[in-house]
Amino acid sequence: MQSEIDKLKEDNGNELFEIMLDILDSYKGSSGKKYKSDFHTMKKGGWVHEKAKEKTQGKGNVDRRTKTKDGNPATSPAEGMF
């Protein structure tokens, strides 16, 4: 078990590893689902790994506005918001 944890941390870094743990724990806690191997759901290519990558890349959280609230072209997504 410890060797699997070490491998996941080595491959992904501590931050992504912690996010993966949180995703898997939340899913298992809410669904009652159990896996033969949590390692295989968390390794590269597994659904937990892919979900964590999406979360850290901000998919779905990107501000794609192209105009300010006044209707003028924006040079950055934050322009005219404050």
C-alpha positions in Angstrom: 0.0 0.0 0.0 2.7 2.5 1.0 4.5 1.8 -2.3 1.4 2.7 -4.2 0.9 5.9 -2.3 4.6 6.8 -2.9 4.2 6.0 -6.6 1.1 8.2 -7.0 2.8 11.1 -5.1 5.9 10.7 -7.3 3.9 10.7 -10.5 1.5 13.5 -9.7 3.0 15.6 -6.9 1.4 16.1 -3.4 -1.1 18.7 -4.5 -2.7 16.6 -7.2 -2.5 13.5 -5.0 -4.5 15.3 -2.3 -7.1 16.4 -4.8 -7.4 12.8 -6.1 -7.8 11.5 -2.5 -10.6 14.1 -1.9 -12.4 13.2 -5.1 -12.3 9.5 -4.4 -13.2 9.8 -0.7 -16.2 12.0 -1.6 -17.4 9.6 -4.3 -17.0 6.5 -2.2 -18.6 8.2 0.9 -21.7 9.4 -1.1 -22.2 6.3 -3.2 -21.1 3.5 -1.0 -19.0 2.2 -3.9 -15.9 0.1 -3.0 -13.0 -0.8 -5.3 -10.6 -3.7 -5.3 -7.8 -1.2 -5.9 -8.1 2.5 -5.2 -4.6 2.8 -6.7 -5.9 1.8 -10.2 -8.6 4.4 -10.1 -6.1 7.1 -9.2 -3.2 6.2 -11.5 -2.8 8.0 -14.8 -5.6 7.1 -17.1 -8.0 6.3 -14.2 -11.2 8.3 -13.8 -10.0 9.9 -10.5 -6.8 11.1 -12.1 -8.6 12.6 -15.1 -11.2 14.3 -12.8 -8.4 15.8 -10.7 -6.6 17.1 -13.8 -9.8 18.8 -15.0 -10.3 20.4 -11.6 -6.7 21.8 -11.4 -6.8 23.0 -15.0 -10.0 25.0 -14.2 -12.1 23.5 -16.9 -15.5 25.0 -16.7 -14.2 27.9 -14.5 -12.7 29.9 -17.3 -14.1 33.4 -17.9 -14.6 33.7 -21.6 -16.1 37.1 -21.8 -14.9 39.2 -24.7 -16.7 42.5 -23.8 -16.8 44.7 -20.7 -20.1 45.4 -19.0 -20.2 48.6 -21.2 -20.1 46.5 -24.4 -16.5 47.5 -25.3 -13.9 44.9 -26.3 -12.1 43.5 -23.3 -8.3 43.1 -23.2 -8.6 40.7 -20.2 -11.5 38.7 -18.6 -11.3 40.8 -15.5 -11.5 44.2 -17.2 -14.5 46.2 -16.2 -15.6 43.7 -13.5 -14.6 45.8 -10.5 
